Amino acid sequence: MSTFLHLNTTYATRIADIIGASRTGRTTTPEEFIQLVEDAASSLRFSALEEHQEASEDLDTAADELRAATRSRGTDRDIHLARAETHICLALDHTG
């Protein structure tokens, strides 16, 4: 099951690498993790590479799902977090 902690632990460093930020050893709140995802999406948005533009769209969707998860409970929250993880993985695949 995906949780904010799981997503942060698993993906924050790789997402931070997209924007050249350091996240090693730093725990973040759900809001800080969402901001990181949004920052990475913004940094890729105007890239000349189609793969980076696609990654930006996936990260935007992931951020939307993460925000929805903060407002949800139970199964709905789990669904939003799982969708967010899927889009984060797709974005990371696009960026290599």
Stockholm file with secondary structure:
# STOCKHOLM 1.0

chainA/1-96         MSTFLHLNTTYATRIADIIGASRTGRTTTPEEFIQLVEDAASSLRFSALEEHQEASEDLDTAADELRAATRSRGTDRDIHLARAETHICLALDHTG
#=GR chainA/1-96 SS CCCHHHHHHHHHHHHHHHHTCCCTTCCCCHHHHHHHHHHHHHHHHTCSSHHHHHHHHHHHHHHHHHHHHHHCCHHHHHHHHHHHHHHHHHHHHHHC
#=GC SS_cons        CCCHHHHHHHHHHHHHHHHTCCCTTCCCCHHHHHHHHHHHHHHHHTCSSHHHHHHHHHHHHHHHHHHHHHHCCHHHHHHHHHHHHHHHHHHHHHHC
//
